[in-house]
Amino acid sequence: MQTINELEKELETPGFREKLLDIYRDPGRIDREVTRYRFALSEFRRQFGDVPAEIYSAPGRTEIGGNHTDHQHGQVLAASINDDAIAVAAPRTDGQIRVLSEGYPMISFTLPASGGDSGAADGLAPLPEEEGTTRGLIRGMAAGLLQRGFRIGGFDAYITSEVLGGSGLSSSAAFETLIGTILSGLFNEMSVDAITIAKIGQYAENVYFGKPCGLMDQMACSVGSLCFMDFKDPEDPRIRKVEFDLAAAGFRLCITDTRGSHADLTPDYAAVPAEMKAVAAHFGQEVLRNVPEDQFTASIPSLRTDLGDRPVLRAIHFYAENRRAAAEADALQSGDIEGFLRNVRASGDSSFRFLQNVYVGRDVQHQNVSLALAVSESVLGLAEGPERLSETGVARVHGGGFAGTIQAFVPAEKVDRYRAAMEALFGEGACMVLQIRKYGGMKVL
């Protein structure tokens, strides 16, 4: 472990720049990243002193296929991206955790006296007043590690993140992965595997933060790369890395933040898994993955009577989307970009019509995502019904939906025009051109 001054000298070496290129995969952003890391070290020293410390990173994620399937133990295609959260972190001996994130007040609390002992888990029980807070997430990550027999301890950390909250790139999952990786590195010699960190992140978000999310966000941030995930058994998810170079195929991944308000949307997000689970409960099951599709289809008349039409439509989306995620992964693995794009477009169409997470029905005057998709079709030439999507690209709602982001796979020659059109609608910086990164949570230095 090196002091802050020693780490600053490390930043100026050619070897560190090579490491950043390996992580971020974009030569054009290396100078910016060096400046960012330098700033993080400076801020840590200003707050906590020139003590021995380490640098950690955790990426945001993009969901490519499987919109709202993970919470039903479904299949997902997702990837980590080269926007990340980084932390400078140093261990403490007094059991106190102090986390300062750029732009936010300091968070601090003290672990139970026997913080390294699994018998102290009761002292890290969720607190009602911490629901919906970052402090709750940190406490939940520490508790989850302790419950699984890992050691925890106090630490100081300064965090700065490019994964903006509300951007649809899972800033909360990136943060959970970052805290889990810090605790793994400082107290467990990096022995906590990525899947375990992801599971603990979901636990922290479900139990301590109070958000009923699935496991996909945390898995994509923690594991890294482009991955096909099958959550049929969420305690033992099946992970398959997909080898495909999007840039080499002539495409860029564009994520546009439509900058709609997320205020009061929690009930809308929560209703999606709740309604799917209500359909599953009709068959005595917890999730739709355990209900045969033909059995569901035969029961649609009675389901409409018992539950209404929207839960039925959302279940229809689940079954088709679950198959599409697998088809997308197979298409990419075999180099079939046209087949992949056809499935992406079908996913977006299903999300709009059946899942119904593109806008909120009680506020039809604000449809940022709908407008973004309409303009995307015009700019990319999709409105004319092209024979080959590989010549135009595609766009779809991204992530949770309602007021967040859209995702587009854009031919390289159209990126500048596409980004200009999106930023004319939603403001400068709204459209992010990203790379898929091969690392999940990691120790950088």
C-alpha positions in Angstrom: 0.0 0.0 0.0 1.4 3.4 -1.0 0.9 6.9 0.5 -1.1 9.5 -1.4 2.2 11.2 -2.5 3.5 7.9 -3.8 0.3 7.2 -5.7 0.4 10.6 -7.3 3.9 9.8 -8.7 2.5 6.5 -10.0 -0.1 8.4 -12.0 2.6 10.1 -14.1 4.2 6.9 -15.3 3.7 5.4 -18.8 2.7 2.1 -17.2 -0.3 3.8 -15.5 -1.5 5.3 -18.7 -1.3 1.9 -20.3 -3.4 0.5 -17.5 -6.0 3.3 -18.0 -6.2 2.5 -21.7 -6.8 -1.2 -20.8 -9.6 -0.2 -18.4 -11.3 2.6 -20.4 -10.6 1.5 -24.0 -10.6 5.0 -25.4 -7.3 6.8 -26.1 -9.2 10.1 -26.3 -10.1 10.0 -22.6 -6.8 9.0 -21.0 -5.7 12.6 -20.2 -9.1 13.3 -18.6 -8.9 10.1 -16.5 -5.4 11.0 -15.3 -6.7 14.4 -14.2 -9.7 12.7 -12.5 -7.5 10.3 -10.6 -5.2 13.1 -9.6 -8.1 15.1 -8.3 -9.4 12.1 -6.3 -6.0 11.7 -4.6 -5.8 15.4 -3.8 -9.3 15.5 -2.3 -8.6 12.4 -0.2 -5.4 13.9 1.2 -7.2 17.2 1.9 -9.8 15.3 3.9 -8.0 12.4 5.4 -4.2 13.0 5.1 -1.3 11.5 3.3 -1.8 8.0 4.5 -1.2 4.6 2.8 -4.2 4.0 0.5 -5.4 2.1 -2.6 -7.5 3.1 -5.6 -10.6 1.1 -6.6 -13.0 1.2 -9.6 -16.4 -0.1 -10.4 -18.2 0.5 -13.7 -21.7 1.4 -14.6 -23.7 -1.0 -16.7 -25.9 -1.1 -19.8 -28.7 -3.6 -20.2 -28.7 -4.8 -23.8 -31.4 -7.5 -23.7 -33.9 -8.7 -21.1 -35.8 -5.6 -20.1 -37.4 -6.3 -16.7 -36.7 -10.1 -16.8 -34.1 -10.5 -14.0 -36.6 -10.0 -11.2 -38.6 -12.9 -12.6 -35.4 -15.1 -12.6 -35.1 -14.6 -16.3 -32.3 -14.2 -18.8 -30.4 -11.0 -19.5 -27.7 -9.7 -21.8 -25.8 -6.9 -20.2 -22.4 -5.2 -20.2 -20.2 -3.1 -18.1 -19.2 0.3 -19.6 -16.2 2.6 -19.4 -17.9 5.2 -17.2 -17.1 4.3 -13.7 -16.9 5.3 -10.0 -13.5 5.4 -8.5 -12.5 5.5 -4.8 -9.3 6.3 -2.9 -9.6 4.2 0.2 -7.5 3.6 3.4 -8.2 1.3 6.3 -8.9 2.5 9.8 -8.3 0.8 13.1 -11.2 2.2 15.1 -14.0 0.6 13.2 -15.3 3.9 11.8 -16.4 4.2 8.2 -16.2 7.6 6.6 -17.2 8.0 2.9 -17.0 11.4 1.1 -18.5 11.4 -2.4 -17.9 14.3 -4.6 -20.7 16.9 -4.3 -22.2 15.2 -1.2 -21.9 15.5 2.6 -19.6 13.1 4.5 -21.3 9.8 5.6 -19.9 8.2 8.7 -20.8 5.5 11.2 -19.0 3.1 13.5 -19.1 -0.7 13.0 -19.9 -2.9 16.0 -16.9 -3.4 18.3 -16.4 -6.9 16.9 -16.7 -5.8 13.3 -14.5 -8.5 12.0 -16.6 -11.2 13.7 -19.7 -12.7 12.1 -21.3 -12.5 15.6 -21.5 -8.8 15.2 -24.1 -9.0 12.3 -26.9 -7.9 14.6 -25.2 -4.6 15.2 -25.5 -3.9 11.5 -29.2 -4.5 11.2 -31.1 -2.2 8.8 -32.4 1.0 10.3 -35.7 2.5 9.2 -34.3 6.0 9.1 -31.6 4.9 6.6 -34.0 3.5 4.0 -33.5 5.1 0.7 -30.0 6.5 1.7 -26.4 5.9 0.7 -25.6 5.2 4.3 -28.1 2.3 4.2 -26.3 0.9 1.2 -22.9 1.0 2.9 -24.3 -0.6 6.0 -26.0 -3.3 3.9 -22.8 -4.1 2.1 -20.9 -4.4 5.3 -23.6 -6.6 6.9 -23.9 -8.8 3.8 -20.1 -9.5 3.8 -20.1 -10.2 7.5 -23.1 -12.6 7.2 -21.1 -14.6 4.6 -18.1 -15.0 6.8 -15.9 -12.3 5.4 -14.0 -9.7 7.4 -15.0 -6.0 7.5 -13.4 -3.0 9.1 -13.5 0.8 9.2 -12.1 2.8 6.3 -11.9 6.3 4.8 -12.8 6.8 1.2 -13.2 9.6 -1.3 -15.4 8.7 -4.3 -15.9 10.4 -7.6 -18.3 9.0 -10.2 -19.0 9.4 -13.9 -22.0 7.1 -13.5 -24.6 9.8 -13.0 -27.6 9.1 -10.8 -30.8 8.7 -12.8 -28.8 8.0 -16.0 -30.0 4.5 -16.4 -26.5 3.2 -16.0 -27.0 1.9 -12.5 -25.1 4.4 -10.3 -26.4 2.6 -7.2 -25.1 -0.8 -8.4 -21.8 0.7 -9.3 -21.6 2.2 -5.8 -22.5 -1.1 -4.1 -19.9 -2.9 -6.2 -17.3 -0.2 -5.3 -18.0 -0.5 -1.6 -17.9 -4.3 -1.8 -14.6 -4.2 -3.7 -13.1 -1.8 -1.2 -14.0 -4.2 1.7 -12.7 -7.2 -0.3 -9.4 -5.4 -1.0 -8.7 -3.8 2.4 -9.8 -6.7 4.6 -10.0 -9.9 2.5 -7.1 -9.7 0.1 -9.5 -9.4 -2.9 -10.9 -12.8 -2.1 -14.6 -11.9 -2.4 -15.6 -13.1 -5.9 -17.6 -10.8 -8.2 -20.8 -12.9 -8.0 -20.9 -12.7 -4.2 -20.3 -9.0 -4.3 -23.3 -8.7 -6.7 -25.5 -10.7 -4.5 -24.6 -8.6 -1.5 -25.3 -5.5 -3.5 -28.8 -6.7 -4.4 -29.3 -7.6 -0.7 -28.2 -4.1 0.4 -30.5 -2.5 -2.2 -33.5 -4.7 -1.4 -33.3 -4.8 2.4 -31.4 -1.7 3.4 -32.3 0.8 0.7 -35.8 -0.5 0.2 -35.8 -0.9 -3.6 -37.1 -4.3 -5.0 -34.5 -4.7 -7.8 -33.4 -7.8 -9.5 -29.8 -9.0 -9.7 -28.9 -7.9 -13.2 -27.5 -4.4 -12.4 -25.2 -5.6 -9.7 -24.0 -8.6 -11.7 -23.1 -6.5 -14.8 -21.2 -3.9 -12.7 -19.4 -6.5 -10.6 -18.5 -9.2 -13.2 -17.6 -6.9 -16.1 -17.5 -7.4 -19.9 -20.4 -8.4 -22.1 -22.3 -11.2 -20.4 -25.3 -13.4 -20.9 -26.9 -14.2 -17.5 -29.5 -16.7 -16.6 -31.1 -16.2 -13.2 -33.3 -19.3 -13.1 -31.5 -20.2 -9.9 -30.6 -16.7 -8.4 -28.3 -18.4 -5.8 -26.3 -19.9 -8.6 -26.7 -17.7 -11.7 -25.2 -19.0 -15.0 -22.8 -16.5 -16.5 -21.5 -16.7 -20.1 -19.2 -14.0 -21.4 -19.9 -13.1 -25.0 -17.0 -12.4 -27.2 -17.9 -9.5 -29.6 -16.2 -6.3 -30.5 -19.0 -3.7 -31.2 -16.5 -1.1 -32.4 -14.8 -3.5 -34.8 -18.3 -4.2 -36.2 -18.7 -0.5 -37.1 -21.1 0.4 -34.3 -21.1 2.7 -31.3 -23.2 2.3 -28.1 -25.0 5.6 -27.4 -27.0 6.2 -24.2 -29.1 9.3 -24.1 -30.3 10.7 -20.8 -33.8 12.2 -21.6 -33.6 14.2 -18.4 -37.1 13.5 -17.3 -38.1 13.8 -13.7 -37.8 10.7 -11.6 -39.8 12.2 -8.8 -42.6 9.9 -7.5 -41.8 7.1 -10.0 -40.9 4.5 -7.3 -44.5 3.1 -7.4 -44.3 2.8 -11.2 -41.0 0.9 -11.1 -42.3 -1.3 -8.3 -45.5 -2.1 -10.1 -43.7 -4.0 -12.9 -42.3 -6.8 -10.8 -45.3 -6.8 -8.5 -47.7 -7.3 -11.4 -45.6 -10.0 -13.0 -45.4 -11.8 -9.6 -49.2 -11.5 -9.2 -49.5 -13.4 -12.5 -47.1 -16.0 -11.2 -49.0 -16.3 -7.9 -52.1 -17.2 -9.8 -50.3 -20.5 -10.6 -48.9 -20.9 -7.1 -45.4 -19.7 -8.1 -43.2 -16.8 -6.9 -41.9 -15.7 -10.4 -42.9 -16.1 -14.0 -39.9 -18.2 -14.9 -41.4 -21.1 -13.0 -44.7 -20.9 -14.9 -44.8 -22.7 -18.3 -45.7 -20.3 -21.1 -48.4 -22.5 -22.6 -50.1 -22.7 -19.1 -50.0 -18.9 -18.9 -51.4 -18.5 -22.4 -54.3 -20.9 -21.8 -55.2 -18.9 -18.6 -55.3 -15.4 -20.1 -59.1 -15.1 -19.9 -59.2 -15.9 -16.2 -56.1 -13.7 -15.5 -57.8 -10.8 -17.1 -60.8 -11.2 -14.8 -58.7 -11.7 -11.7 -55.8 -9.2 -12.3 -56.7 -6.9 -15.2 -55.0 -6.5 -18.6 -51.8 -4.8 -17.8 -50.3 -7.6 -15.7 -51.2 -10.0 -18.5 -49.5 -7.8 -21.1 -46.4 -7.5 -18.9 -46.3 -11.2 -18.6 -46.5 -11.6 -22.4 -43.5 -9.3 -22.6 -41.5 -11.4 -20.1 -41.8 -14.6 -22.0 -40.8 -13.1 -25.4 -38.1 -10.9 -23.9 -36.6 -13.9 -22.1 -36.1 -15.7 -25.4 -34.8 -12.5 -27.1 -32.0 -12.1 -24.6 -30.7 -15.5 -25.4 -31.1 -14.9 -29.1 -29.2 -11.7 -28.9 -26.3 -13.3 -27.1 -26.2 -16.1 -29.6 -26.3 -13.7 -32.6 -23.4 -11.6 -31.2 -21.4 -14.7 -30.4 -21.8 -15.9 -34.0 -21.1 -12.4 -35.5 -24.6 -12.0 -36.8 -25.0 -8.2 -36.2 -28.2 -8.1 -38.3 -29.9 -10.8 -36.2 -28.8 -9.0 -33.0 -30.2 -5.6 -34.1 -33.5 -7.2 -35.2 -33.9 -8.6 -31.7 -33.0 -5.3 -30.1 -35.6 -3.5 -32.1 -38.2 -6.1 -31.2 -37.3 -5.7 -27.5 -37.9 -2.0 -27.7 -41.2 -2.5 -29.4 -42.3 -5.0 -26.8 -41.3 -2.7 -23.9 -43.3 0.1 -25.4 -46.5 -1.9 -26.2 -46.6 -4.7 -23.6 -44.3 -3.9 -20.7 -45.5 -0.2 -21.0 -42.4 1.4 -19.3 -41.8 4.2 -21.8 -44.1 6.8 -20.2 -46.3 7.1 -17.2 -50.0 6.8 -18.0 -51.0 9.4 -15.4 -48.8 12.0 -16.9 -49.1 11.8 -20.7 -47.9 15.4 -21.2 -44.3 14.4 -20.3 -43.0 11.7 -22.6 -39.3 12.3 -22.9 -38.4 8.7 -23.7 -41.2 8.4 -26.3 -39.9 11.6 -28.0 -36.3 10.4 -27.9 -37.3 7.2 -29.6 -39.3 9.0 -32.3 -36.5 11.3 -33.1 -34.0 8.4 -33.1 -36.1 6.6 -35.7 -36.1 9.7 -37.9 -32.4 10.4 -37.6 -31.4 6.8 -38.1 -33.7 6.3 -41.0 -35.8 3.7 -39.3 -39.1 5.3 -40.1 -38.7 4.3 -43.7 -38.7 0.6 -42.8 -35.2 -0.3 -43.9 -34.4 -3.8 -45.1 -31.1 -4.0 -43.2 -30.9 -2.6 -39.7 -27.1 -2.9 -39.9 -27.2 0.1 -42.3 -29.3 2.3 -39.9 -28.9 1.1 -36.3 -31.7 0.8 -33.7 -32.9 2.5 -30.5 -34.9 1.2 -27.5 -35.9 2.2 -24.0 -33.1 1.4 -21.6 -33.2 0.0 -18.1 -36.1 0.7 -15.8 -37.8 3.1 -18.2 -40.5 5.7 -17.7 -38.3 8.8 -17.5 -34.8 7.7 -17.9 -32.6 6.8 -20.8 -32.7 5.2 -24.3 -30.1 3.0 -25.8 -29.0 3.2 -29.5 -26.6 1.1 -31.5 -25.5 3.6 -34.1 -23.2 3.1 -37.2 -20.0 4.9 -36.6 -20.6 7.3 -39.5 -23.9 8.5 -38.0 -22.8 9.0 -34.5 -22.0 12.8 -34.7 -25.4 13.5 -36.3 -27.2 11.3 -33.9 -25.6 12.9 -30.9 -26.3 16.4 -32.2 -30.0 15.5 -32.6 -30.3 14.1 -29.1 -28.5 17.0 -27.5 -30.7 19.5 -29.4 -33.6 17.9 -27.6 -32.2 17.2 -24.1 -29.2 19.5 -23.7 -25.4 19.3 -24.0 -23.9 16.1 -22.7 -27.2 14.2 -22.8 -25.9 11.7 -25.3 -23.0 9.5 -24.1 -20.9 7.5 -26.6 -19.6 4.5 -24.6 -17.4 1.5 -24.8 -17.9 -1.9 -23.2 -15.3 -2.5 -20.6 -13.8 -5.9 -19.8 -13.4 -5.4 -16.0 -16.0 -5.2 -13.2 -15.1 -4.1 -9.7 -11.3 -3.9 -9.4 -8.3 -2.6 -7.6 -6.5 -0.1 -9.9 -3.5 0.7 -7.6 
